[in-house]
Amino acid sequence: MRMSDLVAQYIIEMLDRENGSAEIQRNELAGNLGCVPSQINYVITSRFTPEKGYIVESRRGGGGFIRISRVKMDRGTALMHIINSIGTTLDKASAEAMLKNMLQRDMIELTSARLIASALSDRTLTNVEQSKRDAVRADLFKNMLLTLS
C-alpha cells in the first residue's frame, strides 16, 4: 500500500473514532506514520476536499493543528453540492473519484455509477474532439446527477 493510502486510511479511521471530526498535529502524525509532513499536506489537500464531503480548517503556530470534519448533509443537498463543484470541465479521473465517493457515501447505487462512468468514459467520447471532451463530460455528468436529485 502506498504511503498516501496509509495516511488517508489513518485519517479516515480517526474520523470514524471521533464521530466525523478529528484534529491532527501534522508533524506528530508524520512522525507516527514515518513520512514527511508534506505527505500529510498532500493527502489532506487531494483526498479531503469539500467535493469529497470534508471541511478542512488549519491553525498555524506552536499549537497548530488541522481539523478535518465530514460534512453531514442530506442526499439532495450533497448532489447539488457536487453538481456545483464540477465547473465547466471535468477530467475522467475526477469524475471517477466523485462517483467513488458517492458510492462510499451511499448516494448512488452501483448500477447507476457504472452507467454514468461508462457514459463519461473516453471510449464513449471518442468522437468528440479531444479539446472539448472535458467540457462535454462535465455537462453530461451534471445533467445525469440532476436526474438523481
KAVENBEL-V511210 format. One record per pair of residues at least 4 apart in sequence whose ideal C-beta (glycine too) atoms are under 8 Angstrom apart, sorted by the first residue. I is the first residue (numbers start at 1). J is the second residue. D is the distance in Angstrom with one decimal. If there is no record, write none. Layout:
# KAVENBEL-V511210
i	j	d
I	J	D
I	J	D
This chain:
# KAVENBEL-V511210
i	j	d
1	5	4.8
1	6	5.7
1	9	7.8
2	6	7.2
3	7	6.3
3	33	7.5
3	35	5.3
3	39	5.9
4	8	6.3
4	39	6.7
4	42	6.6
4	43	5.2
4	46	7.8
4	47	7.8
5	9	6.1
6	10	6.3
6	33	6.3
7	11	6.5
7	29	7.6
7	33	6.1
7	35	6.7
7	39	6.2
7	40	6.1
7	43	4.3
8	12	6.2
8	43	5.3
8	47	5.0
8	48	8.0
9	13	6.4
10	14	6.6
10	29	7.4
10	33	6.4
11	15	6.5
11	22	6.9
11	24	6.9
11	43	7.1
11	44	7.5
11	48	6.9
11	68	6.4
12	16	6.4
13	17	6.4
14	18	5.9
14	22	4.1
14	24	7.3
15	20	5.6
15	21	7.0
15	22	5.2
15	68	6.6
15	70	6.0
17	22	7.8
18	22	4.6
20	69	6.2
20	70	4.0
20	72	6.9
21	67	6.8
21	68	7.2
21	69	4.2
21	70	7.2
22	67	7.2
22	68	5.6
22	69	8.0
23	65	4.7
23	66	7.2
23	67	5.0
24	28	7.9
24	29	5.3
24	40	7.4
24	65	6.3
24	66	4.7
24	67	7.6
24	68	6.7
25	29	6.2
25	64	7.7
25	65	5.8
25	66	8.0
26	30	6.3
26	37	5.0
26	40	5.0
26	41	7.1
26	64	7.6
26	65	7.9
26	66	5.9
27	31	6.4
27	37	5.5
28	32	6.4
29	33	6.2
29	40	5.6
30	34	8.0
30	35	5.3
30	36	6.0
30	37	4.5
30	39	6.7
30	40	5.4
35	39	4.2
35	40	7.1
37	41	6.7
38	42	6.3
39	43	6.5
40	44	6.3
40	66	7.9
41	45	6.1
42	46	5.9
43	47	5.4
43	48	7.4
44	48	5.0
44	56	5.9
44	66	6.4
44	68	7.0
45	49	7.4
45	56	7.9
47	52	6.7
48	52	6.6
48	54	4.2
48	56	5.6
48	68	5.3
49	54	6.3
49	56	7.8
50	54	6.7
50	55	6.7
50	71	7.2
50	81	7.4
50	85	6.9
51	81	7.7
51	82	6.5
51	85	4.4
51	98	6.6
51	101	7.7
52	97	7.4
52	98	7.9
52	101	4.9
53	70	5.9
53	71	5.0
53	78	7.1
53	101	6.5
53	105	6.2
54	68	5.8
54	69	6.7
54	70	6.1
54	71	6.5
55	68	7.4
55	69	4.8
55	71	5.9
56	66	6.5
56	67	7.3
56	68	5.4
57	66	7.3
57	67	4.5
57	69	7.9
58	64	7.0
58	65	7.2
58	66	4.7
58	67	7.4
59	63	7.5
59	64	4.9
59	65	5.7
60	64	4.7
71	78	7.8
71	81	7.9
73	77	4.2
73	78	4.9
73	81	7.0
74	78	6.9
75	79	6.2
75	107	5.5
75	149	7.8
76	80	6.5
76	149	5.1
77	81	6.3
78	82	6.5
78	105	7.1
78	107	5.9
79	83	6.3
79	107	6.7
79	145	5.6
79	148	6.0
79	149	4.5
80	84	6.2
80	149	6.5
81	85	6.3
82	86	7.0
82	98	6.1
82	102	7.2
82	145	6.3
83	142	5.1
83	145	5.1
83	146	6.6
83	149	7.9
86	90	5.4
86	98	7.9
86	138	5.2
86	141	6.1
86	142	5.5
87	138	6.5
88	135	6.1
88	138	5.9
89	134	3.9
89	135	5.2
89	137	7.6
89	138	5.3
90	94	5.5
90	95	5.3
90	120	7.9
90	134	5.7
90	137	4.9
90	138	3.9
90	141	5.9
91	95	7.1
91	134	5.5
91	137	7.5
92	96	6.3
92	120	6.7
92	121	6.9
92	122	5.9
92	137	7.0
93	97	6.4
94	98	6.4
95	99	6.4
95	116	8.0
95	117	7.3
95	120	4.9
95	137	6.2
95	141	5.7
96	100	6.2
96	117	6.4
97	101	6.4
98	102	6.3
98	141	7.7
99	103	6.4
99	108	7.1
99	113	4.8
99	116	6.2
99	117	5.8
100	104	6.4
100	113	8.0
101	105	6.3
102	107	4.2
102	108	4.4
102	113	6.8
103	107	7.6
103	108	6.0
103	110	6.5
103	113	5.4
108	112	5.0
108	113	5.2
108	116	7.8
108	148	6.6
109	113	7.0
110	114	6.3
111	115	6.5
112	116	6.2
112	148	7.1
113	117	6.1
114	118	6.3
115	119	6.4
116	120	6.2
116	141	7.0
116	144	5.3
117	121	6.5
118	124	6.4
119	124	5.8
119	140	6.0
119	144	6.9
120	124	7.0
120	125	7.5
120	137	5.1
120	140	6.0
120	141	5.9
121	125	6.9
122	126	6.7
122	133	7.0
125	133	4.8
125	136	6.1
125	137	6.5
128	132	5.6
128	133	5.1
128	136	5.1
129	133	7.3
132	136	5.7
133	137	5.9
134	138	6.4
135	139	6.6
136	140	6.2
137	141	6.2
138	142	6.3
139	143	6.3
140	144	6.2
141	145	6.3
142	146	6.4
143	147	7.1
144	148	7.2
145	149	6.8
